[in-house]
Amino acid sequence: MFSRYSCRYRLKKAEVWLIRFGNWLRKGKHRLDKWLTVGELQHAEKGIVRYVQRRCYSIEFSDLASGKAISHISNIFKLEPFKDDGVILRVQGQLQEAPLTYLQYTL
């Protein structure tokens, strides 16, 4: 699905429609709204980020899940990665000194 969309927003919209369609199949036939909500788009983006991170940083995820320290040979070791609520991989490192919000720490 990622190679099909060149725009991040269109990818999020497609993800929302897939989630809606899956819910429609599971819960029965009820009317689907044609307008996408901000919450749905944020949920879809979080799912996309989670999927990409798990594919690119699977070793780091398994290390963090098991409570082990991330290997020194990891590309993101110096960024001091941590899991946000066990879902998304975020980084700290020198970003703690920058005037950024918590949401901008996403890798």
Contact map, one row per residue, 1 for C-alpha under 8 A:
11111000001000000000000000000000000000000000000000000000000000000000000000000000000000000000000000000000000
11111100001000000000000000000000000000000000000000000000000000000000000000000000000000000000000000000000000
11111100000000000000000000000000000000000000000000000000000000000000000000000000000000000000000000000000000
11111100000000000000000000000000000000000000000000000000000000000000000000000000000000000000000000000000000
11111111011000000000000000000000000000000000000000000000000000000000000000000000000000000000000000000000000
01111111011000000000000000000000000000000000000000000000000000000000000000000000000000000000000000000000000
00001111111000000000000000000000000000000000000000000000000000000000000000000000000000000000000000000000000
00001111111100000000000000000000000000000000000000000000000000000000000000000000000000000000000000000000000
00000011111110000000000000000000000000000000000000000000000000000000000000000000000000000000000000000000000
00001111111111000000000000000000000000000000000000000000000000000000000000000000000000000000000000000000000
11001111111111100000000000000000000000000000000000000000000000000000000000000000000000000000000000000000000
00000001111111110000000000000000000000001001100100000000000000000000000000000000000000000000000000000000000
00000000111111111000000000000000000100001001000000000000000000000000000000000000000000000000000000000000000
00000000011111111100000000000000000000000000000000000000000000000000000000000000000000000000000000000000000
00000000001111111110000000000000000000000001000000000000000000000000000000000000000000000000000000000000000
00000000000111111111000000000000000100011001000000000000000000000000000000000000000000000000000000000000000
00000000000011111111100000000000000000000000000000000000000000000000000000000000000000000000000000000000000
00000000000001111111110000000000000000000000000000000000000000000000000000000000000000000000000000000000000
00000000000000111111111000000000000000000000000000000000000000000000000000000000000000000000000000000000000
00000000000000011111111100000001000000000000000000000000000000000000000000000000000000000000000000000000000
00000000000000001111111110000000000000000000000000000000000000000000000000000000000000000000000000000000000
00000000000000000111111111000000000000000000000000000000000000000000000000000000000000000000000000000000000
00000000000000000011111111100000000000000000000000000000000000000000000000000000000000000000000000000000000
00000000000000000001111111111101000000000000000000000000000000000000000000000000000000000000000000000000000
00000000000000000000111111111000000000000000000000000000000000000000000000000000000000000000000000000000000
00000000000000000000011111110000000000000000000000000000000000000000000000000000000000000000000000000000000
00000000000000000000001111111000000000000000000000000000000000000000000000000000000000000000000000000000000
00000000000000000000000111111100000000000000000000000000000000000000000000000000000000000000000000000000000
00000000000000000000000110111110000000000000000000000000000000000000000000000000000000000000000000000000000
00000000000000000000000100011111000000000000000000000000000000000000000000000000000000000000000000000000000
00000000000000000000000000001111100000000000000000000000000000000000000000000000000000000000000000000000000
00000000000000000001000100000111110000000000000000000000000000000000000000000000000000000000000000000000000
00000000000000000000000000000011111100000000000000000000000000000000000000000000000000000000000000000000000
00000000000000000000000000000001111100000000000000000000000000000000000000000000000000000000000000000000000
00000000000000000000000000000000111110000000000000000000000000000000000000000000000000000000000000000000000
00000000000010010000000000000000111111011000000000000000000000000000000000000000000000000000000000000000000
00000000000000000000000000000000001111111000000000000000000000000000000000000000000000000000000000000000000
00000000000000000000000000000000000111111100000000000000000000000000000000000000000000000000000000000000000
00000000000000000000000000000000000011111110000000000000000000000000000000000000000000000000000000000000000
00000000000000010000000000000000000111111111000000000000000000000000000000000000000000000000000000000000000
00000000000110010000000000000000000111111111100000000000000000000000000000000000000000000000000000000000000
00000000000000000000000000000000000001111111110000000000000000000000000000000000000000000000000000000000000
00000000000000000000000000000000000000111111111000000000000000000000000000000000000000000000000000000000000
00000000000110110000000000000000000000011111111100000000000000000000000000000000000000000000000000000000000
00000000000100000000000000000000000000001111111110000000000000000000000000000000000000000000000000000000000
00000000000000000000000000000000000000000111111111000000000000000000000000000000000000010000000000000000000
00000000000000000000000000000000000000000011111111100000000000000000000000000000000000000000000000000000000
00000000000100000000000000000000000000000001111111110000000000000000000000000000000000000000000000000000000
00000000000000000000000000000000000000000000111111111000000000000000000000000000000000010000000000000000000
00000000000000000000000000000000000000000000011111111100000000000000000000000000000000111000000000000000000
00000000000000000000000000000000000000000000001111111110000000000000000000000000000000000000000000000000000
00000000000000000000000000000000000000000000000111111111000000000000000000000000000000000000000000000000000
00000000000000000000000000000000000000000000000011111111110000000000000000000000000000011000000000000000001
00000000000000000000000000000000000000000000000001111111110010000000000000000000000000000000000000000000000
00000000000000000000000000000000000000000000000000111111110000000000000000000000000000000000000000000000000
00000000000000000000000000000000000000000000000000011111110000000000000000000000000000000000000000000000000
00000000000000000000000000000000000000000000000000001111111110000000000000000000000000000000000000000000000
00000000000000000000000000000000000000000000000000001111111111000000000000000000000000000000000000000000000
00000000000000000000000000000000000000000000000000000000111111100000000000000000000000000000000000000000000
00000000000000000000000000000000000000000000000000000000111111110000011001000000000000000000000000000000000
00000000000000000000000000000000000000000000000000000100111111111000000000000000000000001000000000000000000
00000000000000000000000000000000000000000000000000000000011111111100000000000000000000000000000000000000000
00000000000000000000000000000000000000000000000000000000001111111111110000000000000000000000000000000000000
00000000000000000000000000000000000000000000000000000000000111111111110000000000011000000000000000000000000
00000000000000000000000000000000000000000000000000000000000011111111000000000000000001000000000000000000000
00000000000000000000000000000000000000000000000000000000000001111111000000000000000000000000000000000000000
00000000000000000000000000000000000000000000000000000000000000111111100000000000000000000000000000000000000
00000000000000000000000000000000000000000000000000000000000000111111110000000000000000000000000000000000000
00000000000000000000000000000000000000000000000000000000000000110011111000000000000000000000000000000000000
00000000000000000000000000000000000000000000000000000000000100110001111101001000000000000000000000000000000
00000000000000000000000000000000000000000000000000000000000100000000111111001000000000000000000000000000000
00000000000000000000000000000000000000000000000000000000000000000000011111001000000000000000000000000000000
00000000000000000000000000000000000000000000000000000000000000000000001111101000000000000000000000000000000
00000000000000000000000000000000000000000000000000000000000100000000011111111000000000000000000000000000000
00000000000000000000000000000000000000000000000000000000000000000000000011111100000000000000000000000000000
00000000000000000000000000000000000000000000000000000000000000000000000001111111100000000000000000000000000
00000000000000000000000000000000000000000000000000000000000000000000011111111111100000000000000000000000000
00000000000000000000000000000000000000000000000000000000000000000000000000111111000000000000100000000000000
00000000000000000000000000000000000000000000000000000000000000000000000000011111100000000011110000000000000
00000000000000000000000000000000000000000000000000000000000000000000000000011111110000000011100000000000000
00000000000000000000000000000000000000000000000000000000000000000000000000011011111000001111100000000000000
00000000000000000000000000000000000000000000000000000000000000010000000000000001111100001111000000000000000
00000000000000000000000000000000000000000000000000000000000000010000000000000000111111111100000000000000000
00000000000000000000000000000000000000000000000000000000000000000000000000000000011111111100000000000000000
00000000000000000000000000000000000000000000000000000000000000000000000000000000001111110000000000000000000
00000000000000000000000000000000000000000000000000000000000000001000000000000000001111111000000000000000000
00000000000000000000000000000000000000000000000001000000000000000000000000000000001111111000000000000000000
00000000000000000000000000000000000000000000010011001000000000000000000000000000001111111100000000000000010
00000000000000000000000000000000000000000000000001001000000010000000000000000000111101111110000000000000011
00000000000000000000000000000000000000000000000000000000000000000000000000000000111100011111000000000000111
00000000000000000000000000000000000000000000000000000000000000000000000000000011110000001111101000000000111
00000000000000000000000000000000000000000000000000000000000000000000000000000011110000000111111100000000100
00000000000000000000000000000000000000000000000000000000000000000000000000000111100000000011111100000000000
00000000000000000000000000000000000000000000000000000000000000000000000000000010000000000001111111000000000
00000000000000000000000000000000000000000000000000000000000000000000000000000000000000000011111111010000100
00000000000000000000000000000000000000000000000000000000000000000000000000000000000000000001111111110000000
00000000000000000000000000000000000000000000000000000000000000000000000000000000000000000000011111100000000
00000000000000000000000000000000000000000000000000000000000000000000000000000000000000000000011111110000000
00000000000000000000000000000000000000000000000000000000000000000000000000000000000000000000000111111000000
00000000000000000000000000000000000000000000000000000000000000000000000000000000000000000000001101111101100
00000000000000000000000000000000000000000000000000000000000000000000000000000000000000000000000000111111100
00000000000000000000000000000000000000000000000000000000000000000000000000000000000000000000000000011111100
00000000000000000000000000000000000000000000000000000000000000000000000000000000000000000000000000001111110
00000000000000000000000000000000000000000000000000000000000000000000000000000000000000000000000000011111110
00000000000000000000000000000000000000000000000000000000000000000000000000000000000000000111001000011111111
00000000000000000000000000000000000000000000000000000000000000000000000000000000000000011110000000000011111
00000000000000000000000000000000000000000000000000001000000000000000000000000000000000001110000000000000111
